[in-house]
Amino acid sequence: KGRGLGTGRGKGPIGVPYKSKRRICYKSPTSGRVRCGRPSIHASKTGRKYIMVRKVGGGTKRLYLNKQGNIPKKYRP
């Protein structure tokens, strides 16, 4: 029956990424270009939800979501 598989619509088990319902536009600080899309929401082993974003200078970092499922204003792209 497909239990436990992330289909991109529902909230699957902890640790399985699923697509956000909300669209986010990422602004590049260096080039000024904007990329829009629906980020994948991951969960850490402790259950905290986060999305992955690109870092300035290369690599990725985790932006942890608050209890309402939003990115804190301090870290919004």
N, CA, C and O atoms as a GROMACS GRO file, in nm:
protein
  308
    1LYS      N    1   0.081  -0.120   0.000
    1LYS     CA    2   0.000   0.000   0.000
    1LYS      C    3   0.085   0.126   0.000
    1LYS      O    4   0.031   0.237   0.000
    2GLY      N    5   0.215   0.112   0.000
    2GLY     CA    6   0.300   0.230  -0.006
    2GLY      C    7   0.312   0.304   0.125
    2GLY      O    8   0.330   0.426   0.124
    3ARG      N    9   0.302   0.234   0.238
    3ARG     CA   10   0.313   0.302   0.366
    3ARG      C   11   0.456   0.345   0.391
    3ARG      O   12   0.551   0.271   0.363
    4GLY      N   13   0.472   0.465   0.444
    4GLY     CA   14   0.605   0.510   0.485
    4GLY      C   15   0.689   0.568   0.374
    4GLY      O   16   0.803   0.607   0.398
    5LEU      N   17   0.637   0.574   0.252
    5LEU     CA   18   0.716   0.630   0.143
    5LEU      C   19   0.680   0.776   0.124
    5LEU      O   20   0.562   0.812   0.122
    6GLY      N   21   0.781   0.860   0.109
    6GLY     CA   22   0.755   1.002   0.088
    6GLY      C   23   0.711   1.027  -0.055
    6GLY      O   24   0.791   1.010  -0.148
    7THR      N   25   0.587   1.067  -0.076
    7THR     CA   26   0.536   1.092  -0.210
    7THR      C   27   0.548   1.238  -0.248
    7THR      O   28   0.520   1.274  -0.363
    8GLY      N   29   0.589   1.323  -0.155
    8GLY     CA   30   0.601   1.464  -0.184
    8GLY      C   31   0.479   1.544  -0.141
    8GLY      O   32   0.480   1.667  -0.149
    9ARG      N   33   0.372   1.477  -0.096
    9ARG     CA   34   0.252   1.551  -0.056
    9ARG      C   35   0.228   1.544   0.094
    9ARG      O   36   0.193   1.645   0.156
   10GLY      N   37   0.246   1.428   0.150
   10GLY     CA   38   0.214   1.412   0.292
   10GLY      C   39   0.337   1.421   0.379
   10GLY      O   40   0.448   1.443   0.330
   11LYS      N   41   0.317   1.405   0.507
   11LYS     CA   42   0.428   1.404   0.600
   11LYS      C   43   0.460   1.260   0.633
   11LYS      O   44   0.385   1.193   0.704
   12GLY      N   45   0.571   1.212   0.581
   12GLY     CA   46   0.610   1.074   0.601
   12GLY      C   47   0.676   1.055   0.736
   12GLY      O   48   0.669   1.143   0.821
   13PRO      N   49   0.739   0.941   0.755
   13PRO     CA   50   0.807   0.914   0.881
   13PRO      C   51   0.927   1.006   0.900
   13PRO      O   52   0.976   1.066   0.804
   14ILE      N   53   0.973   1.018   1.024
   14ILE     CA   54   1.085   1.106   1.055
   14ILE      C   55   1.208   1.062   0.977
   14ILE      O   56   1.239   0.943   0.971
   15GLY      N   57   1.276   1.157   0.918
   15GLY     CA   58   1.397   1.129   0.844
   15GLY      C   59   1.376   1.121   0.694
   15GLY      O   60   1.472   1.138   0.619
   16VAL      N   61   1.254   1.096   0.648
   16VAL     CA   62   1.227   1.088   0.505
   16VAL      C   63   1.189   1.228   0.457
   16VAL      O   64   1.090   1.284   0.503
   17PRO      N   65   1.268   1.286   0.363
   17PRO     CA   66   1.236   1.421   0.319
   17PRO      C   67   1.106   1.426   0.239
   17PRO      O   68   1.072   1.332   0.168
   18TYR      N   69   1.034   1.537   0.252
   18TYR     CA   70   0.914   1.558   0.173
   18TYR      C   71   0.912   1.704   0.128
   18TYR      O   72   0.975   1.789   0.190
   19LYS      N   73   0.840   1.731   0.021
   19LYS     CA   74   0.836   1.866  -0.035
   19LYS      C   75   0.747   1.958   0.047
   19LYS      O   76   0.641   1.917   0.096
   20SER      N   77   0.791   2.081   0.061
   20SER     CA   78   0.714   2.182   0.133
   20SER      C   79   0.594   2.224   0.048
   20SER      O   80   0.599   2.217  -0.075
   21LYS      N   81   0.487   2.267   0.113
   21LYS     CA   82   0.372   2.320   0.040
   21LYS      C   83   0.398   2.464  -0.003
   21LYS      O   84   0.339   2.513  -0.099
   22ARG      N   85   0.485   2.532   0.069
   22ARG     CA   86   0.511   2.674   0.045
   22ARG      C   87   0.630   2.692  -0.049
   22ARG      O   88   0.731   2.623  -0.037
   23ARG      N   89   0.616   2.786  -0.141
   23ARG     CA   90   0.725   2.817  -0.233
   23ARG      C   91   0.821   2.914  -0.167
   23ARG      O   92   0.778   3.006  -0.096
   24ILE      N   93   0.949   2.896  -0.189
   24ILE     CA   94   1.051   2.986  -0.135
   24ILE      C   95   1.137   3.034  -0.250
   24ILE      O   96   1.174   2.956  -0.338
   25CYS      N   97   1.169   3.163  -0.251
   25CYS     CA   98   1.260   3.219  -0.350
   25CYS      C   99   1.394   3.245  -0.281
   25CYS      O  100   1.401   3.322  -0.185
   26TYR      N  101   1.498   3.182  -0.332
   26TYR     CA  102   1.632   3.198  -0.276
   26TYR      C  103   1.701   3.310  -0.353
   26TYR      O  104   1.709   3.305  -0.476
   27LYS      N  105   1.752   3.410  -0.281
   27LYS     CA  106   1.822   3.521  -0.345
   27LYS      C  107   1.971   3.500  -0.329
   27LYS      O  108   2.020   3.478  -0.218
   28SER      N  109   2.044   3.507  -0.439
   28SER     CA  110   2.189   3.491  -0.434
   28SER      C  111   2.253   3.625  -0.398
   28SER      O  112   2.231   3.724  -0.467
   29PRO      N  113   2.332   3.630  -0.289
   29PRO     CA  114   2.392   3.757  -0.249
   29PRO      C  115   2.499   3.806  -0.346
   29PRO      O  116   2.526   3.926  -0.352
   30THR      N  117   2.562   3.716  -0.421
   30THR     CA  118   2.672   3.756  -0.508
   30THR      C  119   2.622   3.797  -0.647
   30THR      O  120   2.659   3.903  -0.697
   31SER      N  121   2.539   3.712  -0.710
   31SER     CA  122   2.495   3.742  -0.846
   31SER      C  123   2.363   3.817  -0.850
   31SER      O  124   2.331   3.881  -0.951
   32GLY      N  125   2.285   3.812  -0.742
   32GLY     CA  126   2.156   3.880  -0.739
   32GLY      C  127   2.044   3.803  -0.807
   32GLY      O  128   1.932   3.853  -0.815
   33ARG      N  129   2.073   3.682  -0.856
   33ARG     CA  130   1.969   3.603  -0.922
   33ARG      C  131   1.876   3.540  -0.819
   33ARG      O  132   1.915   3.520  -0.704
   34VAL      N  133   1.755   3.510  -0.861
   34VAL     CA  134   1.655   3.452  -0.772
   34VAL      C  135   1.616   3.315  -0.826
   34VAL      O  136   1.584   3.302  -0.944
   35ARG      N  137   1.617   3.214  -0.739
   35ARG     CA  138   1.572   3.080  -0.775
   35ARG      C  139   1.450   3.050  -0.688
   35ARG      O  140   1.456   3.063  -0.566
   36CYS      N  141   1.341   3.011  -0.750
   36CYS     CA  142   1.219   2.980  -0.676
   36CYS      C  143   1.192   2.830  -0.682
   36CYS      O  144   1.222   2.764  -0.781
   37GLY      N  145   1.136   2.778  -0.576
   37GLY     CA  146   1.102   2.636  -0.573
   37GLY      C  147   1.046   2.595  -0.438
   37GLY      O  148   1.038   2.675  -0.345
   38ARG      N  149   1.009   2.468  -0.430
   38ARG     CA  150   0.957   2.411  -0.306
   38ARG      C  151   1.066   2.326  -0.244
   38ARG      O  152   1.102   2.222  -0.300
   39PRO      N  153   1.120   2.366  -0.129
   39PRO     CA  154   1.231   2.292  -0.071
   39PRO      C  155   1.188   2.159  -0.009
   39PRO      O  156   1.073   2.142   0.031
   40SER      N  157   1.281   2.066  -0.002
   40SER     CA  158   1.258   1.940   0.068
   40SER      C  159   1.279   1.963   0.216
   40SER      O  160   1.378   2.025   0.257
   41ILE      N  161   1.187   1.913   0.298
   41ILE     CA  162   1.199   1.926   0.442
   41ILE      C  163   1.254   1.796   0.497
   41ILE      O  164   1.193   1.690   0.481
   42HIS      N  165   1.369   1.804   0.562
   42HIS     CA  166   1.433   1.688   0.622
   42HIS      C  167   1.408   1.691   0.772
   42HIS      O  168   1.358   1.790   0.825
   43ALA      N  169   1.441   1.584   0.840
   43ALA     CA  170   1.431   1.580   0.986
   43ALA      C  171   1.557   1.517   1.042
   43ALA      O  172   1.606   1.417   0.990
   44SER      N  173   1.610   1.578   1.148
   44SER     CA  174   1.729   1.523   1.213
   44SER      C  175   1.690   1.402   1.297
   44SER      O  176   1.572   1.369   1.310
   45LYS      N  177   1.789   1.338   1.353
   45LYS     CA  178   1.762   1.220   1.436
   45LYS      C  179   1.682   1.255   1.561
   45LYS      O  180   1.610   1.171   1.615
   46THR      N  181   1.694   1.380   1.606
   46THR     CA  182   1.618   1.423   1.724
   46THR      C  183   1.477   1.467   1.687
   46THR      O  184   1.394   1.491   1.776
   47GLY      N  185   1.446   1.479   1.557
   47GLY     CA  186   1.312   1.515   1.513
   47GLY      C  187   1.296   1.660   1.471
   47GLY      O  188   1.187   1.700   1.431
   48ARG      N  189   1.403   1.740   1.480
   48ARG     CA  190   1.394   1.880   1.437
   48ARG      C  191   1.392   1.887   1.284
   48ARG      O  192   1.471   1.819   1.218
   49LYS      N  193   1.302   1.969   1.229
   49LYS     CA  194   1.289   1.980   1.084
   49LYS      C  195   1.382   2.089   1.032
   49LYS      O  196   1.403   2.191   1.098
   50TYR      N  197   1.436   2.067   0.911
   50TYR     CA  198   1.525   2.165   0.850
   50TYR      C  199   1.519   2.155   0.698
   50TYR      O  200   1.473   2.054   0.643
   51ILE      N  201   1.566   2.261   0.630
   51ILE     CA  202   1.585   2.258   0.486
   51ILE      C  203   1.733   2.284   0.460
   51ILE      O  204   1.801   2.345   0.543
   52MET      N  205   1.781   2.240   0.346
   52MET     CA  206   1.920   2.261   0.309
   52MET      C  207   1.929   2.379   0.213
   52MET      O  208   1.851   2.386   0.117
   53VAL      N  209   2.022   2.471   0.237
   53VAL     CA  210   2.043   2.586   0.148
   53VAL      C  211   2.192   2.596   0.116
   53VAL      O  212   2.276   2.542   0.187
   54ARG      N  213   2.221   2.666   0.007
   54ARG     CA  214   2.360   2.685  -0.034
   54ARG      C  215   2.427   2.790   0.052
   54ARG      O  216   2.365   2.889   0.092
   55LYS      N  217   2.556   2.768   0.081
   55LYS     CA  218   2.633   2.865   0.157
   55LYS      C  219   2.711   2.954   0.061
   55LYS      O  220   2.744   2.913  -0.050
   56VAL      N  221   2.740   3.075   0.105
   56VAL     CA  222   2.829   3.162   0.028
   56VAL      C  223   2.968   3.101   0.035
   56VAL      O  224   3.016   3.070   0.143
   57GLY      N  225   3.031   3.085  -0.079
   57GLY     CA  226   3.162   3.024  -0.083
   57GLY      C  227   3.157   2.874  -0.104
   57GLY      O  228   3.262   2.808  -0.102
   58GLY      N  229   3.040   2.818  -0.125
   58GLY     CA  230   3.026   2.675  -0.154
   58GLY      C  231   2.980   2.594  -0.034
   58GLY      O  232   2.998   2.635   0.080
   59GLY      N  233   2.922   2.480  -0.063
   59GLY     CA  234   2.874   2.392   0.042
   59GLY      C  235   2.727   2.417   0.073
   59GLY      O  236   2.661   2.498   0.009
   60THR      N  237   2.677   2.345   0.172
   60THR     CA  238   2.537   2.360   0.213
   60THR      C  239   2.530   2.376   0.364
   60THR      O  240   2.622   2.340   0.437
   61LYS      N  241   2.418   2.430   0.409
   61LYS     CA  242   2.396   2.441   0.553
   61LYS      C  243   2.249   2.411   0.582
   61LYS      O  244   2.165   2.417   0.493
   62ARG      N  245   2.221   2.378   0.706
   62ARG     CA  246   2.085   2.347   0.749
   62ARG      C  247   2.020   2.472   0.807
   62ARG      O  248   2.078   2.541   0.890
   63LEU      N  249   1.897   2.499   0.762
   63LEU     CA  250   1.816   2.603   0.824
   63LEU      C  251   1.705   2.532   0.899
   63LEU      O  252   1.617   2.472   0.837
   64TYR      N  253   1.709   2.539   1.030
   64TYR     CA  254   1.608   2.470   1.112
   64TYR      C  255   1.479   2.550   1.115
   64TYR      O  256   1.482   2.673   1.124
   65LEU      N  257   1.366   2.482   1.109
   65LEU     CA  258   1.235   2.546   1.111
   65LEU      C  259   1.187   2.561   1.254
   65LEU      O  260   1.224   2.483   1.342
   66ASN      N  261   1.103   2.663   1.277
   66ASN     CA  262   1.048   2.680   1.411
   66ASN      C  263   0.925   2.590   1.429
   66ASN      O  264   0.895   2.509   1.342
   67LYS      N  265   0.856   2.603   1.541
   67LYS     CA  266   0.744   2.512   1.572
   67LYS      C  267   0.629   2.524   1.473
   67LYS      O  268   0.556   2.428   1.452
   68GLN      N  269   0.613   2.643   1.412
   68GLN     CA  270   0.506   2.662   1.315
   68GLN      C  271   0.543   2.610   1.176
   68GLN      O  272   0.459   2.609   1.086
   69GLY      N  273   0.668   2.567   1.160
   69GLY     CA  274   0.712   2.516   1.030
   69GLY      C  275   0.769   2.622   0.939
   69GLY      O  276   0.787   2.598   0.820
   70ASN      N  277   0.798   2.741   0.994
   70ASN     CA  278   0.854   2.850   0.916
   70ASN      C  279   1.003   2.865   0.945
   70ASN      O  280   1.052   2.822   1.049
   71ILE      N  281   1.073   2.928   0.850
   71ILE     CA  282   1.213   2.962   0.873
   71ILE      C  283   1.214   3.088   0.960
   71ILE      O  284   1.142   3.182   0.929
   72PRO      N  285   1.293   3.092   1.068
   72PRO     CA  286   1.299   3.214   1.148
   72PRO      C  287   1.341   3.335   1.062
   72PRO      O  288   1.421   3.320   0.970
   73LYS      N  289   1.285   3.453   1.092
   73LYS     CA  290   1.307   3.571   1.009
   73LYS      C  291   1.454   3.605   0.993
   73LYS      O  292   1.496   3.658   0.890
   74LYS      N  293   1.533   3.575   1.094
   74LYS     CA  294   1.676   3.606   1.089
   74LYS      C  295   1.745   3.532   0.975
   74LYS      O  296   1.842   3.583   0.919
   75TYR      N  297   1.697   3.413   0.940
   75TYR     CA  298   1.764   3.329   0.841
   75TYR      C  299   1.689   3.318   0.709
   75TYR      O  300   1.727   3.237   0.625
   76ARG      N  301   1.583   3.397   0.688
   76ARG     CA  302   1.506   3.384   0.564
   76ARG      C  303   1.588   3.428   0.445
   76ARG      O  304   1.655   3.531   0.448
   77PRO      N  305   1.582   3.347   0.337
   77PRO     CA  306   1.658   3.386   0.216
   77PRO      C  307   1.592   3.501   0.143
   77PRO      O  308   1.642   3.546   0.040
   0.00000   0.00000   0.00000
